[in-house]
Amino acid sequence: MRIGIALPTDHTRLSAGTNSVDTLISQVKELAAAGLTSAWFTQRFDHDAITVAALAAREVPGIELGTAVVPIYPRHPIAMSMQAQTAQAASHGRFTLGVGLSIKSFVERTYGITPHPRVRHLREYLDVLRTLFETGDANLDGDTLVAKAPLPVKVPGAQPRVPVLVAAAGEQTLRAAGELADGALPILSGPRTLAEYTLPTITRYARAAGRPAPRVAAIVSGVVTADVAGARARAEQNMGYYGSIPAYRAALDREGVDNPADLVAIGDEKSLEDQVSAYFEAGVTELVYTQTAIGSAEDERRTWKLLGELAARYRHDPLR
């Protein structure tokens, strides 16, 4: 079983006059030493997540690297393929590309782009990516996307083929993930939702498309801390706006949760252990932890240590 951490866990710590890339690579080393199986990089407007994953792969052997997630706007799939395959070659097969649609209003406001019909564009984008990774070629003149590679774009050494996971919560994105990608990165999906909705939905679509069983890496949040009230307040501040986004609101409603922060495990070691157990009992075999910095720096290291121990325990338990 895999348990990883999404980095950076706190963007304010990266802006304290230090080299942020050095800091992130140092954190990956800490995660590997703690026994975590993977490190995932979020994409904002500072460092490039795929580039940092490739650099970390060269510095830290063994640990898996991924992105959670890179928005498909405004990157063309040919450009995304170049970056992802380079990271796969640099990591000798330890890289996973996580992609997502981003929020429509955010894309419009940030890039001045009026998005195409979103799910249709996602499907065409994933179709091009898969073709590029498998054959090194692309020749699509679609409804929302044109992608025609004038020269082969397959990167020697990028083996195995780059796996692609899609940030997904609703049926249409889960369908795209099951039919056209290797799996999903469900966001704000609790154990009940994953067991009763997410996993059956993506598996059904993957099976119907003749695809292998999908990989599902659930993005979850938690921290071991004595400052429960303070950590809860920070979680609410960080996550509050998700409750107003329709796809995430629907996921929360399926779980019977009003506030996104209600999905965050905050408290002693047992609270985090119980959360991990609940997700694995729901059928998820991979967790990506966020919000580990809502306590103190010492709390965060304590959380990483416990999650590393749990990863080892689940990995060696034959019943898991």
Secondary structure, DSSP 8 states (H G I E B T S, - for coil): -EEEEEE-S-GGGGGSSS-HHHHHHHHHHHHHHHT-SEEEE---SSS-HHHHHHHHHHHSSS-EEEES-EESSS--HHHHHHHHHHHHHHHTS-EEEEEE---HHHHHHHH------HHHHHHHHHHHHHHHHHHS--EEE-SS-EEE-SS----TT--S---EEEEE-SHHHHHHHHHHSSEEEEBS--HHHIIIIIHHHHHHHHHHTT----EEEEEEEEEE-S-HHHHHHHHHHHHGGGGGSHHHHHHHHHHT-SSGGGGSEEESHHHHHHHHHHHHHTT--EEEEE-TTSS-HHHHHHHHHHHHHHHHHHHH-TT-
